[in-house]
Amino acid sequence: MNRVRKADGSFRAKRKDTKIKTIEKKYGVDLGVRSDMHLGTYLKKNGYSSLSKMLES
């Protein structure tokens, strides 16, 4: 993964209005939902607190 880190070493939060197609392309995953769904909607619907937590599972 090539996520941007903040000065304290933690990952910068990904915007919740990012389209799923962008996440699928960047991280090489198929989330099995419409490509125009927002990341925030997907995370909430599937019980993830962040993109990092989703990618870990």
PDB file of N, CA, C and O in Angstrom:
ATOM      1  N   MET A   1       0.834  -1.182   0.000  1.00  0.00           N
ATOM      2  CA  MET A   1       0.000   0.000   0.000  1.00  0.00           C
ATOM      3  C   MET A   1       0.877   1.243   0.000  1.00  0.00           C
ATOM      4  O   MET A   1       1.959   1.250   0.587  1.00  0.00           O
ATOM      5  N   ASN A   2       0.421   2.256  -0.638  1.00  0.00           N
ATOM      6  CA  ASN A   2       1.156   3.504  -0.709  1.00  0.00           C
ATOM      7  C   ASN A   2       0.352   4.637  -0.110  1.00  0.00           C
ATOM      8  O   ASN A   2       0.179   5.681  -0.739  1.00  0.00           O
ATOM      9  N   ARG A   3      -0.145   4.438   1.109  1.00  0.00           N
ATOM     10  CA  ARG A   3      -0.926   5.481   1.775  1.00  0.00           C
ATOM     11  C   ARG A   3       0.013   6.544   2.323  1.00  0.00           C
ATOM     12  O   ARG A   3       1.141   6.236   2.709  1.00  0.00           O
ATOM     13  N   VAL A   4      -0.435   7.771   2.359  1.00  0.00           N
ATOM     14  CA  VAL A   4       0.347   8.885   2.880  1.00  0.00           C
ATOM     15  C   VAL A   4       0.265   8.890   4.400  1.00  0.00           C
ATOM     16  O   VAL A   4      -0.814   8.745   4.974  1.00  0.00           O
ATOM     17  N   ARG A   5       1.409   9.056   5.041  1.00  0.00           N
ATOM     18  CA  ARG A   5       1.457   9.104   6.503  1.00  0.00           C
ATOM     19  C   ARG A   5       1.617  10.543   6.975  1.00  0.00           C
ATOM     20  O   ARG A   5       2.224  11.373   6.298  1.00  0.00           O
ATOM     21  N   LYS A   6       1.062  10.818   8.143  1.00  0.00           N
ATOM     22  CA  LYS A   6       1.232  12.113   8.782  1.00  0.00           C
ATOM     23  C   LYS A   6       2.563  12.110   9.520  1.00  0.00           C
ATOM     24  O   LYS A   6       3.222  11.074   9.595  1.00  0.00           O
ATOM     25  N   ALA A   7       2.965  13.249  10.064  1.00  0.00           N
ATOM     26  CA  ALA A   7       4.241  13.383  10.766  1.00  0.00           C
ATOM     27  C   ALA A   7       4.353  12.429  11.950  1.00  0.00           C
ATOM     28  O   ALA A   7       5.453  11.992  12.286  1.00  0.00           O
ATOM     29  N   ASP A   8       3.230  12.100  12.586  1.00  0.00           N
ATOM     30  CA  ASP A   8       3.279  11.197  13.746  1.00  0.00           C
ATOM     31  C   ASP A   8       3.314   9.726  13.344  1.00  0.00           C
ATOM     32  O   ASP A   8       3.336   8.851  14.210  1.00  0.00           O
ATOM     33  N   GLY A   9       3.320   9.443  12.037  1.00  0.00           N
ATOM     34  CA  GLY A   9       3.421   8.070  11.561  1.00  0.00           C
ATOM     35  C   GLY A   9       2.097   7.406  11.254  1.00  0.00           C
ATOM     36  O   GLY A   9       2.080   6.335  10.646  1.00  0.00           O
ATOM     37  N   SER A  10       0.984   8.005  11.654  1.00  0.00           N
ATOM     38  CA  SER A  10      -0.327   7.426  11.358  1.00  0.00           C
ATOM     39  C   SER A  10      -0.743   7.793   9.933  1.00  0.00           C
ATOM     40  O   SER A  10      -0.247   8.763   9.360  1.00  0.00           O
ATOM     41  N   PHE A  11      -1.655   7.007   9.373  1.00  0.00           N
ATOM     42  CA  PHE A  11      -2.130   7.280   8.022  1.00  0.00           C
ATOM     43  C   PHE A  11      -3.070   8.474   8.003  1.00  0.00           C
ATOM     44  O   PHE A  11      -3.860   8.675   8.926  1.00  0.00           O
ATOM     45  N   ARG A  12      -2.973   9.267   6.939  1.00  0.00           N
ATOM     46  CA  ARG A  12      -3.900  10.370   6.722  1.00  0.00           C
ATOM     47  C   ARG A  12      -5.254   9.761   6.357  1.00  0.00           C
ATOM     48  O   ARG A  12      -5.306   8.785   5.609  1.00  0.00           O
ATOM     49  N   ALA A  13      -6.323  10.310   6.862  1.00  0.00           N
ATOM     50  CA  ALA A  13      -7.667   9.785   6.584  1.00  0.00           C
ATOM     51  C   ALA A  13      -8.024   9.994   5.114  1.00  0.00           C
ATOM     52  O   ALA A  13      -7.774  11.056   4.544  1.00  0.00           O
ATOM     53  N   LYS A  14      -8.610   8.967   4.518  1.00  0.00           N
ATOM     54  CA  LYS A  14      -9.078   9.067   3.140  1.00  0.00           C
ATOM     55  C   LYS A  14     -10.444   9.736   3.153  1.00  0.00           C
ATOM     56  O   LYS A  14     -11.275   9.436   4.009  1.00  0.00           O
ATOM     57  N   ARG A  15     -10.679  10.640   2.212  1.00  0.00           N
ATOM     58  CA  ARG A  15     -11.965  11.330   2.163  1.00  0.00           C
ATOM     59  C   ARG A  15     -13.103  10.346   1.987  1.00  0.00           C
ATOM     60  O   ARG A  15     -12.998   9.403   1.202  1.00  0.00           O
ATOM     61  N   LYS A  16     -14.181  10.556   2.707  1.00  0.00           N
ATOM     62  CA  LYS A  16     -15.332   9.650   2.672  1.00  0.00           C
ATOM     63  C   LYS A  16     -16.129   9.768   1.382  1.00  0.00           C
ATOM     64  O   LYS A  16     -16.931   8.885   1.076  1.00  0.00           O
ATOM     65  N   ASP A  17     -15.924  10.851   0.609  1.00  0.00           N
ATOM     66  CA  ASP A  17     -16.654  10.986  -0.653  1.00  0.00           C
ATOM     67  C   ASP A  17     -15.862  10.446  -1.852  1.00  0.00           C
ATOM     68  O   ASP A  17     -16.233  10.687  -3.000  1.00  0.00           O
ATOM     69  N   THR A  18     -14.778   9.718  -1.583  1.00  0.00           N
ATOM     70  CA  THR A  18     -14.010   9.059  -2.640  1.00  0.00           C
ATOM     71  C   THR A  18     -14.853   7.931  -3.232  1.00  0.00           C
ATOM     72  O   THR A  18     -15.487   7.173  -2.499  1.00  0.00           O
ATOM     73  N   LYS A  19     -14.857   7.825  -4.543  1.00  0.00           N
ATOM     74  CA  LYS A  19     -15.631   6.779  -5.219  1.00  0.00           C
ATOM     75  C   LYS A  19     -14.958   5.419  -5.035  1.00  0.00           C
ATOM     76  O   LYS A  19     -13.731   5.322  -4.997  1.00  0.00           O
ATOM     77  N   ILE A  20     -15.764   4.390  -4.923  1.00  0.00           N
ATOM     78  CA  ILE A  20     -15.274   3.026  -4.754  1.00  0.00           C
ATOM     79  C   ILE A  20     -14.384   2.612  -5.924  1.00  0.00           C
ATOM     80  O   ILE A  20     -13.409   1.888  -5.727  1.00  0.00           O
ATOM     81  N   LYS A  21     -14.705   3.062  -7.141  1.00  0.00           N
ATOM     82  CA  LYS A  21     -13.885   2.690  -8.296  1.00  0.00           C
ATOM     83  C   LYS A  21     -12.442   3.165  -8.117  1.00  0.00           C
ATOM     84  O   LYS A  21     -11.514   2.501  -8.580  1.00  0.00           O
ATOM     85  N   THR A  22     -12.246   4.291  -7.460  1.00  0.00           N
ATOM     86  CA  THR A  22     -10.902   4.804  -7.197  1.00  0.00           C
ATOM     87  C   THR A  22     -10.163   3.890  -6.229  1.00  0.00           C
ATOM     88  O   THR A  22      -8.985   3.591  -6.430  1.00  0.00           O
ATOM     89  N   ILE A  23     -10.854   3.445  -5.177  1.00  0.00           N
ATOM     90  CA  ILE A  23     -10.255   2.543  -4.186  1.00  0.00           C
ATOM     91  C   ILE A  23      -9.912   1.204  -4.840  1.00  0.00           C
ATOM     92  O   ILE A  23      -8.824   0.668  -4.626  1.00  0.00           O
ATOM     93  N   GLU A  24     -10.830   0.668  -5.631  1.00  0.00           N
ATOM     94  CA  GLU A  24     -10.599  -0.621  -6.291  1.00  0.00           C
ATOM     95  C   GLU A  24      -9.392  -0.557  -7.224  1.00  0.00           C
ATOM     96  O   GLU A  24      -8.579  -1.480  -7.259  1.00  0.00           O
ATOM     97  N   LYS A  25      -9.282   0.519  -7.967  1.00  0.00           N
ATOM     98  CA  LYS A  25      -8.171   0.671  -8.905  1.00  0.00           C
ATOM     99  C   LYS A  25      -6.844   0.851  -8.171  1.00  0.00           C
ATOM    100  O   LYS A  25      -5.853   0.208  -8.516  1.00  0.00           O
ATOM    101  N   LYS A  26      -6.820   1.718  -7.165  1.00  0.00           N
ATOM    102  CA  LYS A  26      -5.584   2.029  -6.457  1.00  0.00           C
ATOM    103  C   LYS A  26      -5.047   0.842  -5.663  1.00  0.00           C
ATOM    104  O   LYS A  26      -3.837   0.620  -5.630  1.00  0.00           O
ATOM    105  N   TYR A  27      -5.935   0.076  -5.021  1.00  0.00           N
ATOM    106  CA  TYR A  27      -5.501  -1.007  -4.139  1.00  0.00           C
ATOM    107  C   TYR A  27      -5.681  -2.398  -4.744  1.00  0.00           C
ATOM    108  O   TYR A  27      -5.387  -3.398  -4.089  1.00  0.00           O
ATOM    109  N   GLY A  28      -6.164  -2.473  -5.992  1.00  0.00           N
ATOM    110  CA  GLY A  28      -6.285  -3.751  -6.682  1.00  0.00           C
ATOM    111  C   GLY A  28      -7.245  -4.714  -6.014  1.00  0.00           C
ATOM    112  O   GLY A  28      -6.979  -5.913  -5.936  1.00  0.00           O
ATOM    113  N   VAL A  29      -8.371  -4.186  -5.528  1.00  0.00           N
ATOM    114  CA  VAL A  29      -9.386  -5.017  -4.880  1.00  0.00           C
ATOM    115  C   VAL A  29     -10.701  -4.903  -5.634  1.00  0.00           C
ATOM    116  O   VAL A  29     -10.942  -3.921  -6.337  1.00  0.00           O
ATOM    117  N   ASP A  30     -11.546  -5.908  -5.484  1.00  0.00           N
ATOM    118  CA  ASP A  30     -12.894  -5.867  -6.042  1.00  0.00           C
ATOM    119  C   ASP A  30     -13.850  -5.948  -4.862  1.00  0.00           C
ATOM    120  O   ASP A  30     -13.969  -6.997  -4.228  1.00  0.00           O
ATOM    121  N   LEU A  31     -14.521  -4.861  -4.570  1.00  0.00           N
ATOM    122  CA  LEU A  31     -15.392  -4.795  -3.404  1.00  0.00           C
ATOM    123  C   LEU A  31     -16.801  -5.286  -3.701  1.00  0.00           C
ATOM    124  O   LEU A  31     -17.609  -5.425  -2.782  1.00  0.00           O
ATOM    125  N   GLY A  32     -17.110  -5.548  -4.951  1.00  0.00           N
ATOM    126  CA  GLY A  32     -18.390  -6.134  -5.314  1.00  0.00           C
ATOM    127  C   GLY A  32     -19.587  -5.220  -5.155  1.00  0.00           C
ATOM    128  O   GLY A  32     -20.703  -5.688  -4.930  1.00  0.00           O
ATOM    129  N   VAL A  33     -19.363  -3.915  -5.270  1.00  0.00           N
ATOM    130  CA  VAL A  33     -20.463  -2.947  -5.197  1.00  0.00           C
ATOM    131  C   VAL A  33     -20.350  -2.002  -6.395  1.00  0.00           C
ATOM    132  O   VAL A  33     -19.374  -2.036  -7.145  1.00  0.00           O
ATOM    133  N   ARG A  34     -21.361  -1.169  -6.554  1.00  0.00           N
ATOM    134  CA  ARG A  34     -21.341  -0.189  -7.645  1.00  0.00           C
ATOM    135  C   ARG A  34     -20.116   0.708  -7.530  1.00  0.00           C
ATOM    136  O   ARG A  34     -19.735   1.116  -6.433  1.00  0.00           O
ATOM    137  N   SER A  35     -19.513   1.006  -8.654  1.00  0.00           N
ATOM    138  CA  SER A  35     -18.282   1.797  -8.654  1.00  0.00           C
ATOM    139  C   SER A  35     -18.505   3.260  -8.281  1.00  0.00           C
ATOM    140  O   SER A  35     -17.554   3.961  -7.932  1.00  0.00           O
ATOM    141  N   ASP A  36     -19.760   3.731  -8.350  1.00  0.00           N
ATOM    142  CA  ASP A  36     -20.016   5.132  -8.008  1.00  0.00           C
ATOM    143  C   ASP A  36     -20.427   5.325  -6.550  1.00  0.00           C
ATOM    144  O   ASP A  36     -20.755   6.442  -6.148  1.00  0.00           O
ATOM    145  N   MET A  37     -20.415   4.251  -5.750  1.00  0.00           N
ATOM    146  CA  MET A  37     -20.711   4.366  -4.320  1.00  0.00           C
ATOM    147  C   MET A  37     -19.567   5.121  -3.640  1.00  0.00           C
ATOM    148  O   MET A  37     -18.409   4.989  -4.035  1.00  0.00           O
ATOM    149  N   HIS A  38     -19.893   5.902  -2.628  1.00  0.00           N
ATOM    150  CA  HIS A  38     -18.870   6.613  -1.873  1.00  0.00           C
ATOM    151  C   HIS A  38     -18.240   5.694  -0.833  1.00  0.00           C
ATOM    152  O   HIS A  38     -18.889   4.793  -0.301  1.00  0.00           O
ATOM    153  N   LEU A  39     -16.974   5.937  -0.557  1.00  0.00           N
ATOM    154  CA  LEU A  39     -16.237   5.154   0.435  1.00  0.00           C
ATOM    155  C   LEU A  39     -16.926   5.195   1.790  1.00  0.00           C
ATOM    156  O   LEU A  39     -17.046   4.161   2.447  1.00  0.00           O
ATOM    157  N   GLY A  40     -17.376   6.356   2.220  1.00  0.00           N
ATOM    158  CA  GLY A  40     -18.035   6.491   3.514  1.00  0.00           C
ATOM    159  C   GLY A  40     -19.271   5.622   3.630  1.00  0.00           C
ATOM    160  O   GLY A  40     -19.514   5.029   4.681  1.00  0.00           O
ATOM    161  N   THR A  41     -20.051   5.539   2.572  1.00  0.00           N
ATOM    162  CA  THR A  41     -21.249   4.699   2.551  1.00  0.00           C
ATOM    163  C   THR A  41     -20.869   3.235   2.667  1.00  0.00           C
ATOM    164  O   THR A  41     -21.485   2.482   3.421  1.00  0.00           O
ATOM    165  N   TYR A  42     -19.853   2.835   1.918  1.00  0.00           N
ATOM    166  CA  TYR A  42     -19.400   1.439   1.946  1.00  0.00           C
ATOM    167  C   TYR A  42     -18.891   1.057   3.337  1.00  0.00           C
ATOM    168  O   TYR A  42     -19.242   0.002   3.865  1.00  0.00           O
ATOM    169  N   LEU A  43     -18.071   1.914   3.921  1.00  0.00           N
ATOM    170  CA  LEU A  43     -17.514   1.616   5.243  1.00  0.00           C
ATOM    171  C   LEU A  43     -18.618   1.491   6.287  1.00  0.00           C
ATOM    172  O   LEU A  43     -18.606   0.565   7.099  1.00  0.00           O
ATOM    173  N   LYS A  44     -19.569   2.418   6.267  1.00  0.00           N
ATOM    174  CA  LYS A  44     -20.667   2.393   7.233  1.00  0.00           C
ATOM    175  C   LYS A  44     -21.531   1.147   7.050  1.00  0.00           C
ATOM    176  O   LYS A  44     -21.900   0.494   8.026  1.00  0.00           O
ATOM    177  N   LYS A  45     -21.849   0.824   5.811  1.00  0.00           N
ATOM    178  CA  LYS A  45     -22.706  -0.326   5.489  1.00  0.00           C
ATOM    179  C   LYS A  45     -22.065  -1.642   5.932  1.00  0.00           C
ATOM    180  O   LYS A  45     -22.766  -2.573   6.329  1.00  0.00           O
ATOM    181  N   ASN A  46     -20.741  -1.719   5.864  1.00  0.00           N
ATOM    182  CA  ASN A  46     -20.036  -2.952   6.179  1.00  0.00           C
ATOM    183  C   ASN A  46     -19.359  -2.950   7.551  1.00  0.00           C
ATOM    184  O   ASN A  46     -18.638  -3.890   7.886  1.00  0.00           O
ATOM    185  N   GLY A  47     -19.584  -1.909   8.339  1.00  0.00           N
ATOM    186  CA  GLY A  47     -19.108  -1.873   9.717  1.00  0.00           C
ATOM    187  C   GLY A  47     -17.624  -1.611   9.908  1.00  0.00           C
ATOM    188  O   GLY A  47     -17.056  -2.009  10.924  1.00  0.00           O
ATOM    189  N   TYR A  48     -16.987  -0.950   8.952  1.00  0.00           N
ATOM    190  CA  TYR A  48     -15.568  -0.604   9.084  1.00  0.00           C
ATOM    191  C   TYR A  48     -15.443   0.829   9.597  1.00  0.00           C
ATOM    192  O   TYR A  48     -16.236   1.697   9.232  1.00  0.00           O
ATOM    193  N   SER A  49     -14.456   1.069  10.434  1.00  0.00           N
ATOM    194  CA  SER A  49     -14.242   2.419  10.955  1.00  0.00           C
ATOM    195  C   SER A  49     -13.346   3.248  10.037  1.00  0.00           C
ATOM    196  O   SER A  49     -13.349   4.476  10.121  1.00  0.00           O
ATOM    197  N   SER A  50     -12.576   2.592   9.157  1.00  0.00           N
ATOM    198  CA  SER A  50     -11.665   3.322   8.269  1.00  0.00           C
ATOM    199  C   SER A  50     -11.270   2.456   7.081  1.00  0.00           C
ATOM    200  O   SER A  50     -11.508   1.249   7.066  1.00  0.00           O
ATOM    201  N   LEU A  51     -10.672   3.087   6.102  1.00  0.00           N
ATOM    202  CA  LEU A  51     -10.161   2.368   4.934  1.00  0.00           C
ATOM    203  C   LEU A  51      -9.056   1.393   5.371  1.00  0.00           C
ATOM    204  O   LEU A  51      -8.990   0.271   4.869  1.00  0.00           O
ATOM    205  N   SER A  52      -8.218   1.803   6.275  1.00  0.00           N
ATOM    206  CA  SER A  52      -7.128   0.947   6.755  1.00  0.00           C
ATOM    207  C   SER A  52      -7.681  -0.338   7.369  1.00  0.00           C
ATOM    208  O   SER A  52      -7.167  -1.424   7.104  1.00  0.00           O
ATOM    209  N   LYS A  53      -8.725  -0.217   8.187  1.00  0.00           N
ATOM    210  CA  LYS A  53      -9.335  -1.402   8.819  1.00  0.00           C
ATOM    211  C   LYS A  53      -9.946  -2.308   7.761  1.00  0.00           C
ATOM    212  O   LYS A  53      -9.868  -3.531   7.869  1.00  0.00           O
ATOM    213  N   MET A  54     -10.554  -1.714   6.740  1.00  0.00           N
ATOM    214  CA  MET A  54     -11.150  -2.504   5.675  1.00  0.00           C
ATOM    215  C   MET A  54     -10.074  -3.274   4.910  1.00  0.00           C
ATOM    216  O   MET A  54     -10.258  -4.452   4.604  1.00  0.00           O
ATOM    217  N   LEU A  55      -8.970  -2.628   4.605  1.00  0.00           N
ATOM    218  CA  LEU A  55      -7.901  -3.255   3.838  1.00  0.00           C
ATOM    219  C   LEU A  55      -7.182  -4.348   4.643  1.00  0.00           C
ATOM    220  O   LEU A  55      -6.617  -5.273   4.061  1.00  0.00           O
ATOM    221  N   GLU A  56      -7.202  -4.244   5.967  1.00  0.00           N
ATOM    222  CA  GLU A  56      -6.578  -5.248   6.825  1.00  0.00           C
ATOM    223  C   GLU A  56      -7.320  -6.580   6.781  1.00  0.00           C
ATOM    224  O   GLU A  56      -6.714  -7.646   6.886  1.00  0.00           O
ATOM    225  N   SER A  57      -8.627  -6.502   6.626  1.00  0.00           N
ATOM    226  CA  SER A  57      -9.433  -7.736   6.678  1.00  0.00           C
ATOM    227  C   SER A  57      -9.508  -8.461   5.367  1.00  0.00           C
ATOM    228  O   SER A  57     -10.151  -9.507   5.277  1.00  0.00           O
TER     229      SER A  57
END
